[in-house]
Protein backbone atom coordinates (compact mmCIF):
# COMPACT_ATOMS: atom_id res chain seq x y z
CA UNK A 1 0.00 0.00 0.00
CA UNK A 2 1.22 3.48 -0.92
CA UNK A 3 0.56 5.18 2.41
CA UNK A 4 0.90 8.74 1.11
CA UNK A 5 -1.52 8.00 -1.70
CA UNK A 6 -3.90 6.40 0.81
CA UNK A 7 -3.65 9.53 2.99
CA UNK A 8 -4.40 11.72 -0.02
CA UNK A 9 -7.47 9.63 -0.85
CA UNK A 10 -8.63 9.61 2.78
CA UNK A 11 -8.36 13.41 3.16
CA UNK A 12 -10.29 14.00 -0.04
CA UNK A 13 -13.07 11.63 1.11
CA UNK A 14 -13.37 13.60 4.36
CA UNK A 15 -13.36 16.92 2.51
CA UNK A 16 -15.91 15.92 -0.11
CA UNK A 17 -18.04 13.65 2.07
CA UNK A 18 -18.08 10.61 -0.19
CA UNK A 19 -16.05 7.90 -1.91
CA UNK A 20 -17.46 8.57 -5.37
CA UNK A 21 -16.79 12.32 -5.20
CA UNK A 22 -13.24 11.70 -4.01
CA UNK A 23 -12.61 9.19 -6.79
CA UNK A 24 -13.90 11.61 -9.42
CA UNK A 25 -11.86 14.47 -7.95
CA UNK A 26 -8.64 12.42 -7.96
CA UNK A 27 -9.47 10.72 -11.28
CA UNK A 28 -9.20 7.27 -9.73
CA UNK A 29 -11.43 4.20 -10.17
CA UNK A 30 -14.00 4.07 -7.39
CA UNK A 31 -13.05 0.50 -6.58
CA UNK A 32 -9.43 1.56 -6.05
CA UNK A 33 -10.52 4.23 -3.56
CA UNK A 34 -12.52 1.68 -1.57
CA UNK A 35 -9.62 -0.79 -1.51
CA UNK A 36 -7.13 1.89 -0.39
CA UNK A 37 -9.30 2.92 2.56
CA UNK A 38 -9.82 -0.69 3.64
CA UNK A 39 -6.07 -1.27 3.50
CA UNK A 40 -5.39 1.96 5.42
CA UNK A 41 -7.87 1.08 8.18
CA UNK A 42 -6.43 -2.44 8.41
CA UNK A 43 -2.89 -1.04 8.61
CA UNK A 44 -3.84 1.40 11.41
CA UNK A 45 -6.16 -1.01 13.19
CA UNK A 46 -8.92 1.59 13.60
CA UNK A 47 -12.08 2.62 11.78
CA UNK A 48 -11.52 5.99 10.12
CA UNK A 49 -14.85 6.56 8.40
CA UNK A 50 -18.51 6.10 9.22
CA UNK A 51 -20.52 5.14 6.16
CA UNK A 52 -24.25 5.66 5.80
CA UNK A 53 -26.50 5.54 2.74
CA UNK A 54 -26.36 9.34 2.49
CA UNK A 55 -22.89 10.42 3.53
CA UNK A 56 -19.46 9.50 4.78
CA UNK A 57 -18.01 11.21 7.86
CA UNK A 58 -14.87 10.66 9.94
CA UNK A 59 -14.93 8.85 13.27
CA UNK A 60 -13.21 10.48 16.23
CA UNK A 61 -10.03 8.63 15.30
CA UNK A 62 -10.59 9.57 11.68
CA UNK A 63 -10.95 13.28 12.49
CA UNK A 64 -7.68 13.25 14.45
CA UNK A 65 -5.94 11.29 11.67
CA UNK A 66 -7.28 13.73 9.06
CA UNK A 67 -5.62 16.69 10.79
CA UNK A 68 -2.28 14.86 10.87
CA UNK A 69 -2.63 13.81 7.23
CA UNK A 70 -3.34 17.36 6.07
CA UNK A 71 -0.21 18.64 7.77
CA UNK A 72 1.96 15.77 6.50
CA UNK A 73 0.77 16.12 2.91
CA UNK A 74 1.27 19.88 2.98
CA UNK A 75 4.78 19.48 4.37
CA UNK A 76 5.53 16.86 1.72
CA UNK A 77 4.34 19.12 -1.10
CA UNK A 78 6.41 22.06 0.17
CA UNK A 79 9.51 19.90 0.70
CA UNK A 80 9.30 18.50 -2.82
CA UNK A 81 8.84 22.01 -4.19
CA UNK A 82 12.01 23.20 -2.44
CA UNK A 83 14.11 20.44 -4.01
CA UNK A 84 12.52 20.30 -7.45
CA UNK A 85 11.77 22.44 -10.46
CA UNK A 86 8.22 22.93 -9.12
CA UNK A 87 9.37 25.99 -7.19
CA UNK A 88 10.08 27.70 -10.49
CA UNK A 89 7.58 25.69 -12.53
CA UNK A 90 4.63 24.68 -10.30
CA UNK A 91 2.30 22.14 -11.82
CA UNK A 92 -1.03 20.49 -11.16
CA UNK A 93 -4.65 21.57 -10.90
CA UNK A 94 -5.67 24.73 -9.05
CA UNK A 95 -9.34 25.06 -8.10
CA UNK A 96 -10.53 28.64 -7.58
CA UNK A 97 -13.91 30.28 -7.05
CA UNK A 98 -14.98 33.91 -7.42
CA UNK A 99 -18.05 36.09 -8.03
CA UNK A 100 -19.19 36.04 -11.64
CA UNK A 101 -18.44 39.70 -12.30
CA UNK A 102 -14.90 39.55 -10.89
CA UNK A 103 -14.25 36.47 -13.00
CA UNK A 104 -15.73 37.79 -16.25
CA UNK A 105 -14.44 41.35 -16.15
CA UNK A 106 -11.21 41.23 -14.14
CA UNK A 107 -9.62 37.81 -13.83
CA UNK A 108 -10.47 35.70 -16.88
CA UNK A 109 -9.60 38.37 -19.49
CA UNK A 110 -6.13 38.62 -17.92
CA UNK A 111 -5.59 34.86 -17.41
CA UNK A 112 -3.54 34.36 -20.61
CA UNK A 113 -0.65 36.15 -18.87
CA UNK A 114 -0.88 33.72 -15.92
CA UNK A 115 -1.13 30.57 -18.03
CA UNK A 116 1.78 31.74 -20.20
CA UNK A 117 3.90 32.24 -17.10
CA UNK A 118 2.82 28.93 -15.49
CA UNK A 119 1.96 26.59 -18.38
CA UNK A 120 1.88 23.47 -16.18
CA UNK A 121 -0.92 24.72 -13.91
CA UNK A 122 -4.44 23.71 -14.95
CA UNK A 123 -7.27 25.91 -13.66
CA UNK A 124 -10.73 24.89 -12.51
CA UNK A 125 -12.78 28.09 -12.11
CA UNK A 126 -16.16 28.44 -10.44
CA UNK A 127 -18.16 31.66 -10.90
CA UNK A 128 -20.94 32.33 -8.41
CA UNK A 129 -21.98 34.61 -5.56
CA UNK A 130 -22.86 31.90 -3.05
CA UNK A 131 -20.52 31.09 -0.15
CA UNK A 132 -18.23 28.16 -0.89
CA UNK A 133 -17.08 25.57 1.65
CA UNK A 134 -13.45 25.33 0.56
CA UNK A 135 -12.74 22.12 2.48
CA UNK A 136 -15.83 20.12 1.56
CA UNK A 137 -15.85 21.30 -2.05
CA UNK A 138 -12.13 20.84 -2.59
CA UNK A 139 -11.51 24.49 -3.55
CA UNK A 140 -7.97 25.83 -3.13
CA UNK A 141 -8.66 29.57 -3.19
CA UNK A 142 -11.61 31.98 -3.42
CA UNK A 143 -11.87 35.65 -4.28
CA UNK A 144 -14.46 37.71 -2.47
CA UNK A 145 -15.61 41.30 -2.54
CA UNK A 146 -16.38 42.81 0.86
CA UNK A 147 -15.09 42.02 4.32
CA UNK A 148 -13.66 38.54 4.94
CA UNK A 149 -15.85 37.05 7.69
CA UNK A 150 -14.43 33.51 8.01
CA UNK A 151 -11.59 33.64 10.53
CA UNK A 152 -10.70 29.99 9.85
CA UNK A 153 -9.27 31.00 6.44
CA UNK A 154 -6.09 32.84 5.52
CA UNK A 155 -7.02 36.25 4.04
CA UNK A 156 -4.74 38.07 1.57
CA UNK A 157 -5.93 41.63 0.84
CA UNK A 158 -5.64 42.39 -2.86
CA UNK A 159 -7.12 45.81 -3.52
CA UNK A 160 -9.79 48.38 -2.81
CA UNK A 161 -12.40 48.60 -5.55
CA UNK A 162 -13.83 52.00 -6.52
CA UNK A 163 -17.63 52.00 -6.37
CA UNK A 164 -20.19 54.28 -8.00
CA UNK A 165 -23.93 54.89 -7.94
CA UNK A 166 -25.78 53.87 -11.11
CA UNK A 167 -29.18 54.09 -12.77
CA UNK A 168 -30.65 53.43 -16.20
CA UNK A 169 -31.46 56.32 -18.59
CA UNK A 170 -35.12 55.25 -18.71
CA UNK A 171 -35.33 55.32 -14.90
CA UNK A 172 -33.78 58.80 -14.73
CA UNK A 173 -36.10 60.08 -17.43
CA UNK A 174 -39.06 58.82 -15.41
CA UNK A 175 -37.90 59.78 -11.91
CA UNK A 176 -35.52 62.68 -12.56
CA UNK A 177 -31.76 62.97 -12.01
CA UNK A 178 -30.84 63.34 -8.32
CA UNK A 179 -28.38 66.14 -7.60
CA UNK A 180 -28.17 65.82 -3.80
CA UNK A 181 -28.84 63.18 -1.15
CA UNK A 182 -32.01 65.05 -0.27
CA UNK A 183 -33.26 64.42 -3.82
CA UNK A 184 -33.15 60.66 -3.17
CA UNK A 185 -36.33 60.87 -1.12
CA UNK A 186 -38.42 60.50 -4.27
CA UNK A 187 -36.29 57.71 -5.73
CA UNK A 188 -36.13 53.94 -5.31
CA UNK A 189 -33.35 51.37 -5.27
CA UNK A 190 -32.68 47.75 -6.11
CA UNK A 191 -32.01 45.95 -2.82
CA UNK A 192 -29.08 43.53 -2.58
CA UNK A 193 -29.47 40.57 -0.20
CA UNK A 194 -26.31 38.67 0.77
CA UNK A 195 -26.61 34.98 -0.11
CA UNK A 196 -24.07 34.25 2.65
CA UNK A 197 -25.60 36.13 5.60
CA UNK A 198 -29.06 37.26 4.46
CA UNK A 199 -28.08 40.86 5.22
CA UNK A 200 -29.93 43.50 3.20
CA UNK A 201 -27.93 46.39 1.80
CA UNK A 202 -29.05 49.93 1.14
CA UNK A 203 -27.01 52.71 -0.46
CA UNK A 204 -23.93 54.13 1.27
CA UNK A 205 -22.25 57.50 0.78
CA UNK A 206 -19.17 59.14 2.29
CA UNK A 207 -19.68 62.68 3.57
CA UNK A 208 -16.22 63.59 4.83
CA UNK A 209 -15.56 61.30 7.77
CA UNK A 210 -19.23 60.37 8.03
CA UNK A 211 -20.75 57.29 6.42
CA UNK A 212 -24.36 57.93 5.43
CA UNK A 213 -26.65 54.93 4.94
CA UNK A 214 -29.67 55.62 2.72
CA UNK A 215 -32.56 53.15 2.45
CA UNK A 216 -35.02 53.90 -0.33
CA UNK A 217 -38.26 52.37 -1.46
CA UNK A 218 -37.72 49.14 -3.40
CA UNK A 219 -39.82 46.83 -5.51
CA UNK A 220 -37.10 44.29 -6.34
CA UNK A 221 -34.55 42.52 -4.11
CA UNK A 222 -31.87 40.21 -5.52
CA UNK A 223 -29.03 38.04 -4.21
CA UNK A 224 -26.60 38.01 -7.16
CA UNK A 225 -24.57 40.67 -8.90
CA UNK A 226 -25.92 39.71 -12.34
CA UNK A 227 -29.49 40.16 -11.13
CA UNK A 228 -28.49 43.40 -9.37
CA UNK A 229 -27.30 44.91 -12.65
CA UNK A 230 -30.17 43.43 -14.67
CA UNK A 231 -32.75 45.00 -12.34
CA UNK A 232 -31.01 48.36 -12.57
CA UNK A 233 -30.89 48.17 -16.37
CA UNK A 234 -34.63 47.32 -16.34
CA UNK A 235 -35.35 50.58 -14.54
CA UNK A 236 -36.12 49.34 -11.02
CA UNK A 237 -33.92 51.90 -9.30
CA UNK A 238 -30.45 52.91 -8.15
CA UNK A 239 -27.62 50.51 -7.38
CA UNK A 240 -24.03 50.82 -6.16
CA UNK A 241 -21.33 48.57 -7.55
CA UNK A 242 -17.61 48.43 -8.39
CA UNK A 243 -16.68 50.73 -11.26
CA UNK A 244 -14.94 47.95 -13.22
CA UNK A 245 -18.21 45.99 -13.39
CA UNK A 246 -20.07 48.90 -14.98
CA UNK A 247 -17.45 50.05 -17.49
CA UNK A 248 -19.14 48.42 -20.49
CA UNK A 249 -22.62 49.62 -19.56
CA UNK A 250 -21.33 53.14 -19.00
CA UNK A 251 -19.49 53.18 -22.33
CA UNK A 252 -22.58 51.95 -24.18
CA UNK A 253 -24.98 54.27 -22.37
CA UNK A 254 -26.90 51.38 -20.80
CA UNK A 255 -26.27 52.83 -17.32
CA UNK A 256 -25.48 56.33 -16.07
CA UNK A 257 -23.21 57.40 -13.21
CA UNK A 258 -25.36 59.48 -10.84
CA UNK A 259 -24.32 61.67 -7.89
CA UNK A 260 -20.69 61.64 -9.12
CA UNK A 261 -19.73 64.31 -6.60
CA UNK A 262 -20.71 62.16 -3.61
CA UNK A 263 -18.26 59.26 -3.13
CA UNK A 264 -19.27 55.70 -2.31
CA UNK A 265 -17.18 53.62 0.14
CA UNK A 266 -14.63 51.42 -1.56
CA UNK A 267 -15.00 47.63 -1.43
CA UNK A 268 -12.21 45.29 -0.36
CA UNK A 269 -11.14 42.51 -2.72
CA UNK A 270 -9.62 39.58 -0.84
CA UNK A 271 -8.16 36.18 -1.65
CA UNK A 272 -9.03 33.47 0.88
CA UNK A 273 -7.62 29.97 1.27
CA UNK A 274 -7.46 27.25 3.94
CA UNK A 275 -4.44 27.34 6.27
CA UNK A 276 -3.23 23.97 4.98
CA UNK A 277 -2.97 25.46 1.46
CA UNK A 278 -0.74 28.31 2.65
CA UNK A 279 2.43 26.53 1.51
CA UNK A 280 1.01 25.36 -1.81
CA UNK A 281 3.19 26.75 -4.57
CA UNK A 282 0.23 26.82 -6.97
CA UNK A 283 -1.84 28.94 -4.57
CA UNK A 284 1.09 31.24 -3.81
CA UNK A 285 1.94 32.05 -7.42
CA UNK A 286 -1.73 32.58 -8.29
CA UNK A 287 -2.33 34.99 -5.40
CA UNK A 288 0.92 36.82 -6.18
CA UNK A 289 -0.28 37.17 -9.77
CA UNK A 290 -3.61 38.57 -8.53
CA UNK A 291 -1.70 41.20 -6.55
CA UNK A 292 0.12 42.21 -9.76
CA UNK A 293 -3.15 42.29 -11.69
CA UNK A 294 -4.87 44.52 -9.15
CA UNK A 295 -1.95 46.95 -9.20
CA UNK A 296 -2.24 47.57 -12.94
CA UNK A 297 -3.60 50.99 -13.95
CA UNK A 298 -7.03 51.22 -15.51
CA UNK A 299 -8.66 48.55 -13.36
CA UNK A 300 -10.37 50.94 -10.93
CA UNK A 301 -8.56 49.20 -8.07
CA UNK A 302 -6.24 50.53 -5.38
CA UNK A 303 -3.70 48.37 -3.58
CA UNK A 304 -4.76 48.66 0.09
CA UNK A 305 -7.09 46.91 2.50
CA UNK A 306 -10.62 47.04 3.97
CA UNK A 307 -14.10 48.21 2.84
CA UNK A 308 -17.53 46.71 2.29
CA UNK A 309 -20.65 46.81 0.10
CA UNK A 310 -22.67 44.53 -2.16
CA UNK A 311 -22.45 44.06 -5.89
CA UNK A 312 -18.89 42.74 -5.75
CA UNK A 313 -19.65 40.20 -8.44
C-alpha positions in Angstrom: 0.0 0.0 0.0 1.2 3.5 -0.9 0.6 5.2 2.4 0.9 8.7 1.1 -1.5 8.0 -1.7 -3.9 6.4 0.8 -3.7 9.5 3.0 -4.4 11.7 0.0 -7.5 9.6 -0.9 -8.6 9.6 2.8 -8.4 13.4 3.2 -10.3 14.0 0.0 -13.1 11.6 1.1 -13.4 13.6 4.4 -13.4 16.9 2.5 -15.9 15.9 -0.1 -18.0 13.7 2.1 -18.1 10.6 -0.2 -16.0 7.9 -1.9 -17.5 8.6 -5.4 -16.8 12.3 -5.2 -13.2 11.7 -4.0 -12.6 9.2 -6.8 -13.9 11.6 -9.4 -11.9 14.5 -7.9 -8.6 12.4 -8.0 -9.5 10.7 -11.3 -9.2 7.3 -9.7 -11.4 4.2 -10.2 -14.0 4.1 -7.4 -13.0 0.5 -6.6 -9.4 1.6 -6.0 -10.5 4.2 -3.6 -12.5 1.7 -1.6 -9.6 -0.8 -1.5 -7.1 1.9 -0.4 -9.3 2.9 2.6 -9.8 -0.7 3.6 -6.1 -1.3 3.5 -5.4 2.0 5.4 -7.9 1.1 8.2 -6.4 -2.4 8.4 -2.9 -1.0 8.6 -3.8 1.4 11.4 -6.2 -1.0 13.2 -8.9 1.6 13.6 -12.1 2.6 11.8 -11.5 6.0 10.1 -14.9 6.6 8.4 -18.5 6.1 9.2 -20.5 5.1 6.2 -24.3 5.7 5.8 -26.5 5.5 2.7 -26.4 9.3 2.5 -22.9 10.4 3.5 -19.5 9.5 4.8 -18.0 11.2 7.9 -14.9 10.7 9.9 -14.9 8.8 13.3 -13.2 10.5 16.2 -10.0 8.6 15.3 -10.6 9.6 11.7 -11.0 13.3 12.5 -7.7 13.2 14.4 -5.9 11.3 11.7 -7.3 13.7 9.1 -5.6 16.7 10.8 -2.3 14.9 10.9 -2.6 13.8 7.2 -3.3 17.4 6.1 -0.2 18.6 7.8 2.0 15.8 6.5 0.8 16.1 2.9 1.3 19.9 3.0 4.8 19.5 4.4 5.5 16.9 1.7 4.3 19.1 -1.1 6.4 22.1 0.2 9.5 19.9 0.7 9.3 18.5 -2.8 8.8 22.0 -4.2 12.0 23.2 -2.4 14.1 20.4 -4.0 12.5 20.3 -7.5 11.8 22.4 -10.5 8.2 22.9 -9.1 9.4 26.0 -7.2 10.1 27.7 -10.5 7.6 25.7 -12.5 4.6 24.7 -10.3 2.3 22.1 -11.8 -1.0 20.5 -11.2 -4.7 21.6 -10.9 -5.7 24.7 -9.0 -9.3 25.1 -8.1 -10.5 28.6 -7.6 -13.9 30.3 -7.0 -15.0 33.9 -7.4 -18.0 36.1 -8.0 -19.2 36.0 -11.6 -18.4 39.7 -12.3 -14.9 39.5 -10.9 -14.2 36.5 -13.0 -15.7 37.8 -16.3 -14.4 41.3 -16.1 -11.2 41.2 -14.1 -9.6 37.8 -13.8 -10.5 35.7 -16.9 -9.6 38.4 -19.5 -6.1 38.6 -17.9 -5.6 34.9 -17.4 -3.5 34.4 -20.6 -0.6 36.1 -18.9 -0.9 33.7 -15.9 -1.1 30.6 -18.0 1.8 31.7 -20.2 3.9 32.2 -17.1 2.8 28.9 -15.5 2.0 26.6 -18.4 1.9 23.5 -16.2 -0.9 24.7 -13.9 -4.4 23.7 -14.9 -7.3 25.9 -13.7 -10.7 24.9 -12.5 -12.8 28.1 -12.1 -16.2 28.4 -10.4 -18.2 31.7 -10.9 -20.9 32.3 -8.4 -22.0 34.6 -5.6 -22.9 31.9 -3.0 -20.5 31.1 -0.1 -18.2 28.2 -0.9 -17.1 25.6 1.7 -13.4 25.3 0.6 -12.7 22.1 2.5 -15.8 20.1 1.6 -15.8 21.3 -2.1 -12.1 20.8 -2.6 -11.5 24.5 -3.6 -8.0 25.8 -3.1 -8.7 29.6 -3.2 -11.6 32.0 -3.4 -11.9 35.7 -4.3 -14.5 37.7 -2.5 -15.6 41.3 -2.5 -16.4 42.8 0.9 -15.1 42.0 4.3 -13.7 38.5 4.9 -15.8 37.1 7.7 -14.4 33.5 8.0 -11.6 33.6 10.5 -10.7 30.0 9.8 -9.3 31.0 6.4 -6.1 32.8 5.5 -7.0 36.2 4.0 -4.7 38.1 1.6 -5.9 41.6 0.8 -5.6 42.4 -2.9 -7.1 45.8 -3.5 -9.8 48.4 -2.8 -12.4 48.6 -5.6 -13.8 52.0 -6.5 -17.6 52.0 -6.4 -20.2 54.3 -8.0 -23.9 54.9 -7.9 -25.8 53.9 -11.1 -29.2 54.1 -12.8 -30.7 53.4 -16.2 -31.5 56.3 -18.6 -35.1 55.2 -18.7 -35.3 55.3 -14.9 -33.8 58.8 -14.7 -36.1 60.1 -17.4 -39.1 58.8 -15.4 -37.9 59.8 -11.9 -35.5 62.7 -12.6 -31.8 63.0 -12.0 -30.8 63.3 -8.3 -28.4 66.1 -7.6 -28.2 65.8 -3.8 -28.8 63.2 -1.2 -32.0 65.1 -0.3 -33.3 64.4 -3.8 -33.2 60.7 -3.2 -36.3 60.9 -1.1 -38.4 60.5 -4.3 -36.3 57.7 -5.7 -36.1 53.9 -5.3 -33.3 51.4 -5.3 -32.7 47.7 -6.1 -32.0 45.9 -2.8 -29.1 43.5 -2.6 -29.5 40.6 -0.2 -26.3 38.7 0.8 -26.6 35.0 -0.1 -24.1 34.2 2.7 -25.6 36.1 5.6 -29.1 37.3 4.5 -28.1 40.9 5.2 -29.9 43.5 3.2 -27.9 46.4 1.8 -29.0 49.9 1.1 -27.0 52.7 -0.5 -23.9 54.1 1.3 -22.2 57.5 0.8 -19.2 59.1 2.3 -19.7 62.7 3.6 -16.2 63.6 4.8 -15.6 61.3 7.8 -19.2 60.4 8.0 -20.8 57.3 6.4 -24.4 57.9 5.4 -26.7 54.9 4.9 -29.7 55.6 2.7 -32.6 53.2 2.5 -35.0 53.9 -0.3 -38.3 52.4 -1.5 -37.7 49.1 -3.4 -39.8 46.8 -5.5 -37.1 44.3 -6.3 -34.6 42.5 -4.1 -31.9 40.2 -5.5 -29.0 38.0 -4.2 -26.6 38.0 -7.2 -24.6 40.7 -8.9 -25.9 39.7 -12.3 -29.5 40.2 -11.1 -28.5 43.4 -9.4 -27.3 44.9 -12.7 -30.2 43.4 -14.7 -32.8 45.0 -12.3 -31.0 48.4 -12.6 -30.9 48.2 -16.4 -34.6 47.3 -16.3 -35.3 50.6 -14.5 -36.1 49.3 -11.0 -33.9 51.9 -9.3 -30.4 52.9 -8.2 -27.6 50.5 -7.4 -24.0 50.8 -6.2 -21.3 48.6 -7.6 -17.6 48.4 -8.4 -16.7 50.7 -11.3 -14.9 48.0 -13.2 -18.2 46.0 -13.4 -20.1 48.9 -15.0 -17.4 50.1 -17.5 -19.1 48.4 -20.5 -22.6 49.6 -19.6 -21.3 53.1 -19.0 -19.5 53.2 -22.3 -22.6 51.9 -24.2 -25.0 54.3 -22.4 -26.9 51.4 -20.8 -26.3 52.8 -17.3 -25.5 56.3 -16.1 -23.2 57.4 -13.2 -25.4 59.5 -10.8 -24.3 61.7 -7.9 -20.7 61.6 -9.1 -19.7 64.3 -6.6 -20.7 62.2 -3.6 -18.3 59.3 -3.1 -19.3 55.7 -2.3 -17.2 53.6 0.1 -14.6 51.4 -1.6 -15.0 47.6 -1.4 -12.2 45.3 -0.4 -11.1 42.5 -2.7 -9.6 39.6 -0.8 -8.2 36.2 -1.7 -9.0 33.5 0.9 -7.6 30.0 1.3 -7.5 27.3 3.9 -4.4 27.3 6.3 -3.2 24.0 5.0 -3.0 25.5 1.5 -0.7 28.3 2.7 2.4 26.5 1.5 1.0 25.4 -1.8 3.2 26.8 -4.6 0.2 26.8 -7.0 -1.8 28.9 -4.6 1.1 31.2 -3.8 1.9 32.0 -7.4 -1.7 32.6 -8.3 -2.3 35.0 -5.4 0.9 36.8 -6.2 -0.3 37.2 -9.8 -3.6 38.6 -8.5 -1.7 41.2 -6.6 0.1 42.2 -9.8 -3.2 42.3 -11.7 -4.9 44.5 -9.2 -2.0 46.9 -9.2 -2.2 47.6 -12.9 -3.6 51.0 -14.0 -7.0 51.2 -15.5 -8.7 48.5 -13.4 -10.4 50.9 -10.9 -8.6 49.2 -8.1 -6.2 50.5 -5.4 -3.7 48.4 -3.6 -4.8 48.7 0.1 -7.1 46.9 2.5 -10.6 47.0 4.0 -14.1 48.2 2.8 -17.5 46.7 2.3 -20.6 46.8 0.1 -22.7 44.5 -2.2 -22.4 44.1 -5.9 -18.9 42.7 -5.7 -19.6 40.2 -8.4 
